[in-house]
């Protein structure tokens, strides 16, 4: 691992660990310090801070640090799981924003190639673009899930910012994006043009009220995700510090942590980012919320169950339903009870077994199919193909 793009964690934070309980995360974590470049052997996850906000539409020349988040995270106790992770420190602002993007792309790509999940904690959410570009030589098609109040499509004809990075992802070669899903969008924060474009591209979107009514609806979407990006402005203002407050409506702390845990449980998610952090003097609530979001993601990763290998017929149940002359094939894992639906119009995902790709779904989708209703996720995948 090349540490040249990374600056070590502040000495003061490392020194403060001496005063902490021996079982806290800070005591068990491998930390990139001024004196130690940590060994990455056996590491499953890596925290990477990125101190970049210059492409935020609200940027006014301020700089920021992640000290308060680290302080809060280090004080937490791990769950009943091994803490095979490292804090790699921070990517500082480059001479240009493009330099910062380049550094983040290199670091994330290196980690993913070594089967280490990067947990990126950043400034502005346009850093998601650099995270996405890290997959260029790793995967030909990826799925992005954005936990956000907005779609972030923006005006792709203008320079990239934290409200338009998705437009750049869609239009710029190489084209690696297969599906994009917005979780928790609020209609009044999105133009009608963006809403229409989401429909035209057959991307998925779930309104805030739909998810707060049943947070489990995010699970199949996150099960199919490769990259998950979380905008802290999707959290309602009563849950965060003064400078972080944005909207009275949004996810509460419990819901955003549940979503983070579902992202961790997904066997497919290989990078996770938390963005739009705005520190202030009254910072404890936001810093602790980010620390807990990261904690729940880590717990999710440690609770992963390999239940999506369908080469062993004894590990799943298969159900076939005829709907409007379409033969829908469902699979149910015997290990976890999770459901998938076959996508017969796409090429085989495994040429040896001649198996078509599978789309994560819920039991309710199977029940609807038995009543003659084609699942919406299947329909959108069909139209996109």
C-alpha positions as CSV (number, residue, x, y, z in Angstrom):
1,X,0.0,0.0,0.0
2,X,1.3,3.4,-1.0
3,X,0.9,5.9,1.9
4,X,2.3,8.8,-0.1
5,X,-1.2,10.3,-0.6
6,X,-2.1,10.0,3.1
7,X,-1.2,12.2,6.0
8,X,-1.1,10.4,9.4
9,X,-3.6,10.8,12.2
10,X,-2.8,13.8,14.4
11,X,-0.3,12.9,17.3
12,X,-2.6,14.5,19.9
13,X,-5.4,12.0,19.0
14,X,-3.0,9.1,19.2
15,X,-1.6,10.3,22.5
16,X,-5.1,10.6,24.0
17,X,-5.7,6.9,23.5
18,X,-3.4,6.2,26.5
19,X,-6.3,7.5,28.7
20,X,-9.0,5.3,27.2
21,X,-10.4,2.0,28.3
22,X,-8.4,-0.9,27.0
23,X,-11.4,-2.4,25.1
24,X,-12.3,0.7,23.1
25,X,-12.0,0.8,19.3
26,X,-9.1,3.3,19.5
27,X,-7.1,0.8,21.5
28,X,-7.7,-2.1,19.0
29,X,-7.5,-0.1,15.7
30,X,-4.4,0.0,13.6
31,X,-3.6,3.6,13.1
32,X,-1.4,5.4,10.6
33,X,0.6,7.7,12.9
34,X,3.6,9.9,12.4
35,X,5.8,7.0,13.4
36,X,3.9,3.9,12.1
37,X,2.7,2.9,8.7
38,X,0.3,0.1,9.7
39,X,0.5,-3.4,8.3
40,X,-2.6,-4.1,6.2
41,X,-2.4,-7.9,6.4
42,X,-5.7,-9.4,7.4
43,X,-7.4,-6.0,7.3
44,X,-11.1,-5.9,6.1
45,X,-11.9,-2.2,6.3
46,X,-10.0,1.1,6.2
47,X,-11.0,4.6,7.2
48,X,-9.9,7.3,4.8
49,X,-10.5,11.0,5.6
50,X,-10.7,13.4,2.7
51,X,-10.3,17.1,3.5
52,X,-11.8,18.5,0.3
53,X,-14.8,20.8,0.0
54,X,-13.8,23.2,-2.8
55,X,-16.4,21.9,-5.3
56,X,-19.3,22.4,-2.8
57,X,-21.8,25.0,-3.9
58,X,-21.6,26.5,-0.4
59,X,-17.8,26.7,-0.3
60,X,-16.5,30.0,1.1
61,X,-12.9,29.2,1.6
62,X,-13.1,27.3,4.9
63,X,-10.9,24.4,5.7
64,X,-11.9,21.6,8.1
65,X,-10.6,18.6,10.0
66,X,-12.0,15.2,11.1
67,X,-10.5,15.3,14.7
68,X,-13.9,15.3,16.5
69,X,-15.2,12.3,14.5
70,X,-12.1,10.3,15.2
71,X,-12.2,11.3,18.9
72,X,-15.9,10.1,19.1
73,X,-15.2,6.9,17.1
74,X,-12.1,5.9,19.1
75,X,-14.1,6.1,22.3
76,X,-16.8,3.6,21.1
77,X,-16.6,-0.1,22.1
78,X,-16.6,-2.7,19.3
79,X,-19.4,-5.3,19.1
80,X,-18.8,-9.0,19.5
81,X,-16.7,-9.1,16.3
82,X,-13.0,-8.9,15.3
83,X,-11.9,-5.3,14.6
84,X,-9.8,-6.1,11.5
85,X,-9.6,-2.5,10.4
86,X,-7.2,0.4,10.0
87,X,-7.4,4.2,10.1
88,X,-5.2,5.4,7.2
89,X,-5.4,9.1,8.1
90,X,-6.4,11.8,5.6
91,X,-6.0,12.8,2.0
92,X,-5.2,16.5,2.2
93,X,-6.5,19.0,-0.3
94,X,-4.4,18.8,-3.5
95,X,-3.2,21.9,-5.4
96,X,-6.4,21.5,-7.4
97,X,-9.6,19.6,-6.7
98,X,-8.7,17.2,-9.6
99,X,-5.5,16.4,-7.7
100,X,-7.6,15.4,-4.7
101,X,-9.8,13.3,-6.9
102,X,-6.8,11.5,-8.3
103,X,-5.4,10.7,-4.9
104,X,-8.8,9.4,-3.7
105,X,-9.2,7.3,-6.8
106,X,-5.8,5.7,-6.4
107,X,-6.2,5.0,-2.7
108,X,-9.8,3.5,-3.1
109,X,-8.7,1.4,-6.1
110,X,-5.7,0.0,-4.2
111,X,-7.8,-0.9,-1.2
112,X,-10.6,-2.6,-3.3
113,X,-8.0,-4.6,-5.2
114,X,-6.7,-5.9,-1.9
115,X,-10.2,-6.8,-0.7
116,X,-10.3,-4.0,1.8
117,X,-13.5,-1.9,2.1
118,X,-12.7,1.8,2.2
119,X,-14.9,3.9,4.5
120,X,-14.5,7.4,3.2
121,X,-15.3,10.3,5.5
122,X,-15.3,13.6,3.6
123,X,-16.2,17.0,2.9
124,X,-18.4,17.5,-0.2
125,X,-20.2,14.7,-1.8
126,X,-18.7,15.2,-5.3
127,X,-15.9,13.0,-3.9
128,X,-18.3,10.2,-4.8
129,X,-17.2,10.8,-8.4
130,X,-13.6,10.0,-7.6
131,X,-14.7,6.9,-5.6
132,X,-16.7,5.8,-8.6
133,X,-13.7,6.2,-11.0
134,X,-11.7,3.9,-8.7
135,X,-13.8,1.0,-10.2
136,X,-12.7,1.7,-13.8
137,X,-10.2,-1.1,-14.0
138,X,-12.0,-3.3,-11.5
139,X,-15.6,-3.8,-12.7
140,X,-17.3,-3.0,-16.0
141,X,-20.7,-2.3,-14.4
142,X,-21.4,-1.0,-10.9
143,X,-24.5,0.0,-8.9
144,X,-24.5,3.2,-6.8
145,X,-26.8,3.9,-3.9
146,X,-27.1,7.5,-2.7
147,X,-28.7,8.2,0.7
148,X,-29.7,11.8,0.1
149,X,-32.4,14.4,0.0
150,X,-31.5,15.1,-3.6
151,X,-30.7,13.1,-6.8
152,X,-27.6,15.2,-7.5
153,X,-28.1,15.0,-11.2
154,X,-27.6,18.7,-11.7
155,X,-26.5,20.4,-14.9
156,X,-23.9,18.2,-16.5
157,X,-22.9,21.0,-18.9
158,X,-21.4,22.9,-16.0
159,X,-18.4,22.1,-13.9
160,X,-18.9,19.3,-11.3
161,X,-20.1,20.2,-7.8
162,X,-21.7,18.4,-4.9
163,X,-25.1,18.7,-6.4
164,X,-24.3,17.5,-10.0
165,X,-21.7,14.8,-9.6
166,X,-24.1,12.1,-10.9
167,X,-24.6,13.9,-14.2
168,X,-20.8,13.6,-14.7
169,X,-20.8,10.0,-13.8
170,X,-23.6,9.2,-16.3
171,X,-22.1,11.1,-19.2
172,X,-18.3,10.6,-18.9
173,X,-16.5,7.6,-20.4
174,X,-15.8,4.9,-19.5
175,X,-19.5,4.1,-18.8
176,X,-19.4,1.9,-15.8
177,X,-22.8,2.8,-14.2
178,X,-25.5,0.1,-14.5
179,X,-28.0,1.4,-11.9
180,X,-28.3,4.4,-9.6
181,X,-30.7,4.5,-6.6
182,X,-31.6,7.5,-4.4
183,X,-32.8,6.6,-0.9
184,X,-34.8,9.2,1.1
185,X,-35.2,11.9,-1.6
186,X,-37.6,14.8,-0.8
187,X,-39.5,16.1,-3.8
188,X,-39.2,19.8,-2.9
189,X,-35.4,19.6,-3.1
190,X,-35.5,18.2,-6.7
191,X,-36.5,19.9,-9.9
192,X,-39.1,18.3,-12.1
193,X,-36.5,17.9,-14.8
194,X,-34.4,15.8,-12.5
195,X,-37.4,13.7,-11.5
196,X,-38.3,13.1,-15.1
197,X,-34.7,12.2,-16.0
198,X,-34.6,9.6,-13.2
199,X,-37.8,8.0,-14.7
200,X,-36.4,8.2,-18.2
201,X,-33.2,6.4,-17.3
202,X,-35.1,3.8,-15.2
203,X,-33.1,4.6,-12.1
204,X,-34.7,3.9,-8.8
205,X,-35.8,6.3,-6.1
206,X,-37.5,6.0,-2.7
207,X,-39.1,8.9,-1.0
208,X,-38.3,9.7,2.6
209,X,-41.8,9.0,3.8
210,X,-41.8,5.6,2.1
211,X,-38.7,4.5,3.9
212,X,-39.5,6.0,7.3
213,X,-42.7,4.0,7.2
214,X,-40.7,0.8,6.6
215,X,-36.9,1.1,6.7
216,X,-36.5,-2.6,5.7
217,X,-37.3,-1.6,2.1
218,X,-33.7,-0.4,1.7
219,X,-32.3,-3.9,2.3
220,X,-32.6,-5.4,-1.3
221,X,-31.5,-2.2,-2.9
222,X,-28.3,-2.1,-0.7
223,X,-27.8,-5.8,-1.3
224,X,-27.2,-5.0,-5.0
225,X,-25.0,-2.0,-4.4
226,X,-21.3,-1.7,-5.0
227,X,-20.8,1.8,-3.9
228,X,-22.9,3.5,-1.1
229,X,-22.6,7.3,-0.6
230,X,-24.4,9.1,2.3
231,X,-25.1,12.8,2.5
232,X,-25.4,14.0,6.1
233,X,-27.9,16.6,5.0
234,X,-30.3,13.7,4.6
235,X,-30.5,13.7,8.4
236,X,-33.1,16.0,10.0
237,X,-31.7,19.0,11.8
238,X,-32.9,18.0,15.3
239,X,-30.3,15.2,15.2
240,X,-27.2,17.2,14.5
241,X,-25.1,20.2,15.6
242,X,-25.7,23.8,14.7
243,X,-23.7,24.1,11.6
244,X,-24.9,20.7,10.2
245,X,-28.6,21.6,10.5
246,X,-30.2,21.7,7.1
247,X,-33.8,20.6,7.1
248,X,-36.5,19.8,9.7
249,X,-37.3,16.7,7.7
250,X,-35.0,13.8,7.1
251,X,-33.9,10.5,8.6
252,X,-33.5,10.3,12.4
253,X,-30.3,8.9,14.0
254,X,-31.8,5.4,14.4
255,X,-32.9,5.2,10.8
256,X,-29.7,6.4,9.3
257,X,-27.7,3.9,11.4
258,X,-30.1,1.1,10.4
259,X,-29.5,2.0,6.7
260,X,-25.7,2.0,7.3
261,X,-26.0,-1.5,8.9
262,X,-27.9,-2.8,5.9
263,X,-25.2,-1.4,3.7
264,X,-22.6,-3.3,5.7
265,X,-24.5,-6.6,5.6
266,X,-24.6,-6.5,1.8
267,X,-22.1,-9.0,0.4
268,X,-21.6,-6.8,-2.6
269,X,-20.9,-3.3,-1.1
270,X,-17.2,-2.7,-1.6
271,X,-16.9,1.0,-0.7
272,X,-18.9,3.3,1.7
273,X,-18.7,7.1,2.0
274,X,-20.1,9.6,4.5
275,X,-20.0,13.2,3.1
276,X,-21.1,16.8,3.7
277,X,-19.6,17.0,7.3
278,X,-19.6,20.6,8.5
279,X,-17.8,20.8,11.9
280,X,-18.6,23.6,14.3
281,X,-17.7,24.5,17.9
282,X,-21.0,22.8,18.9
283,X,-19.9,19.6,17.2
284,X,-20.5,16.7,19.6
285,X,-23.8,15.5,18.2
286,X,-22.7,15.4,14.5
287,X,-19.3,13.8,15.3
288,X,-20.9,11.1,17.4
289,X,-23.6,10.4,14.8
290,X,-20.9,9.9,12.1
291,X,-19.0,7.7,14.5
292,X,-22.1,5.6,15.1
293,X,-22.9,5.4,11.4
294,X,-19.5,4.0,10.8
295,X,-19.8,1.7,13.8
296,X,-23.1,0.2,12.4
297,X,-21.5,-0.3,8.9
298,X,-18.6,-2.2,10.5
299,X,-21.1,-4.3,12.5
300,X,-23.0,-5.1,9.2
301,X,-19.8,-6.2,7.5
302,X,-19.0,-8.5,10.3
303,X,-22.5,-10.0,10.1
304,X,-22.2,-10.9,6.4
305,X,-23.5,-14.3,5.4
306,X,-22.5,-15.8,2.1
307,X,-26.0,-16.7,0.8
308,X,-25.8,-15.7,-2.8
309,X,-24.0,-18.6,-4.3
310,X,-26.6,-20.5,-6.3
311,X,-24.4,-23.2,-7.8
312,X,-25.3,-25.4,-4.8
313,X,-29.0,-26.5,-5.3
314,X,-29.3,-27.6,-1.7
315,X,-28.8,-24.1,-0.4
316,X,-31.8,-22.5,-2.0
317,X,-35.5,-22.9,-3.0
318,X,-36.6,-22.0,-6.5
319,X,-40.1,-20.7,-7.4
320,X,-41.4,-20.0,-10.9
321,X,-44.4,-17.7,-11.4
322,X,-46.1,-16.9,-14.7
323,X,-47.1,-13.2,-15.0
324,X,-48.4,-11.7,-18.3
325,X,-46.6,-14.4,-20.4
326,X,-43.4,-13.6,-18.5
327,X,-41.8,-16.5,-16.5
328,X,-40.5,-15.0,-13.3
329,X,-38.0,-17.2,-11.4
330,X,-37.4,-16.5,-7.7
331,X,-34.8,-17.9,-5.4
332,X,-34.9,-18.0,-1.7
333,X,-31.8,-18.7,0.4
334,X,-32.2,-21.4,3.0
335,X,-29.5,-19.8,5.1
336,X,-31.0,-16.3,5.5
337,X,-34.4,-16.4,4.0
338,X,-33.4,-13.6,1.6
339,X,-35.0,-13.5,-1.9
340,X,-33.7,-12.8,-5.5
341,X,-35.4,-12.7,-8.9
342,X,-33.7,-13.9,-12.1
343,X,-33.0,-11.4,-14.9
344,X,-33.2,-13.6,-18.0
345,X,-32.7,-10.8,-20.5
346,X,-29.1,-10.1,-19.3
347,X,-26.1,-12.3,-20.2
348,X,-25.1,-15.2,-17.9
349,X,-23.3,-14.0,-14.8
350,X,-21.7,-17.5,-14.6
351,X,-21.1,-19.1,-18.0
352,X,-20.2,-22.4,-16.4
353,X,-23.5,-22.8,-14.6
354,X,-25.4,-21.0,-17.3
355,X,-27.0,-18.8,-14.6
356,X,-28.5,-15.4,-15.4
357,X,-27.8,-12.5,-13.1
358,X,-30.0,-12.1,-10.0
359,X,-31.7,-9.0,-8.7
360,X,-32.3,-8.8,-4.9
361,X,-35.9,-8.5,-3.9
362,X,-38.3,-9.2,-1.0
363,X,-40.8,-11.8,-0.2
364,X,-43.5,-9.3,-0.9
365,X,-42.3,-9.1,-4.5
366,X,-42.9,-12.9,-4.8
367,X,-46.4,-12.5,-3.3
368,X,-47.2,-9.7,-5.7
369,X,-46.0,-11.8,-8.7
370,X,-48.4,-14.6,-7.6
371,X,-51.1,-12.1,-7.8
372,X,-50.1,-11.0,-11.4
373,X,-48.0,-8.0,-10.6
374,X,-44.5,-7.7,-12.0
375,X,-42.0,-6.3,-9.4
376,X,-41.0,-2.7,-10.2
377,X,-37.3,-3.4,-9.8
378,X,-37.5,-6.2,-12.3
379,X,-39.4,-4.1,-14.7
380,X,-36.9,-1.2,-14.5
381,X,-34.0,-3.6,-15.1
382,X,-35.8,-5.0,-18.1
383,X,-36.4,-1.5,-19.6
384,X,-32.8,-0.5,-18.9
385,X,-31.4,-3.5,-20.7
